[in-house]
Amino acid sequence: MTHPLLGQLVQFLFIVLLPLLIVAGGLAGLFAVGALFDFLDDQEGFAKRIEALFRRPPKPPKLAGPEHYYRPYWER
């Protein structure tokens, strides 16, 4: 004996979630195909982007100290 609410839940999930999963899969597939074409079009640029992911960020700027301004060498 199956519960009637279980049948309605299965119908709801089939009607609502299945199309959403199909659309999400299609979008993921299009994204993958676009990434493949981008890679095939510019392989050197793709390699540079991958290397940039692992590059250290630039050091934060520092405030200039009292020795910042120009003074001739013989006055130091």
C-alpha positions in Angstrom: 0.0 0.0 0.0 1.4 3.3 -1.0 0.5 6.6 0.5 -1.4 8.9 -1.8 0.7 11.9 -0.7 3.9 10.0 -1.8 2.5 9.7 -5.3 1.7 13.4 -5.5 5.2 14.2 -4.2 6.8 12.0 -6.9 4.6 13.7 -9.6 5.6 17.2 -8.3 9.3 16.3 -8.3 9.1 14.8 -11.8 7.2 17.8 -13.2 9.3 20.6 -11.5 12.8 19.3 -10.7 13.4 17.2 -13.9 13.1 20.2 -16.3 15.3 22.3 -13.9 17.9 19.6 -13.9 17.8 19.3 -17.7 18.2 23.1 -18.1 21.0 23.2 -15.6 22.8 20.4 -17.4 22.4 22.1 -20.7 23.8 25.4 -19.4 26.8 23.5 -17.8 27.3 21.7 -21.2 27.3 25.0 -23.1 29.7 26.5 -20.6 32.1 23.5 -21.1 31.9 23.8 -24.8 32.6 27.5 -24.6 35.6 26.9 -22.4 36.9 24.3 -24.8 36.6 26.7 -27.8 38.3 29.4 -25.7 41.2 27.0 -25.0 41.5 25.9 -28.6 41.4 29.5 -29.8 44.1 30.9 -27.5 46.2 28.3 -25.8 49.0 30.6 -24.7 46.5 33.0 -23.1 44.8 30.1 -21.3 48.2 29.0 -19.9 48.9 32.5 -18.7 45.5 32.7 -16.9 46.2 29.4 -15.2 49.6 30.6 -14.1 48.1 33.8 -12.8 45.8 31.8 -10.5 48.9 30.6 -8.6 50.9 33.9 -8.7 51.3 35.7 -5.4 49.4 39.0 -5.1 51.4 42.2 -5.2 52.7 43.5 -1.9 50.6 46.2 -0.2 51.9 49.7 -0.6 53.9 51.2 2.3 53.9 54.8 3.5 57.0 56.9 2.6 59.4 57.4 5.5 61.4 60.4 6.5 64.2 59.4 4.1 61.8 59.6 1.1 62.7 63.0 -0.2 65.7 63.5 -2.4 68.9 64.6 -0.8 72.2 64.6 -2.4 74.5 61.7 -1.7 77.1 63.8 0.1 74.5 65.1 2.6 73.6 61.7 4.0 
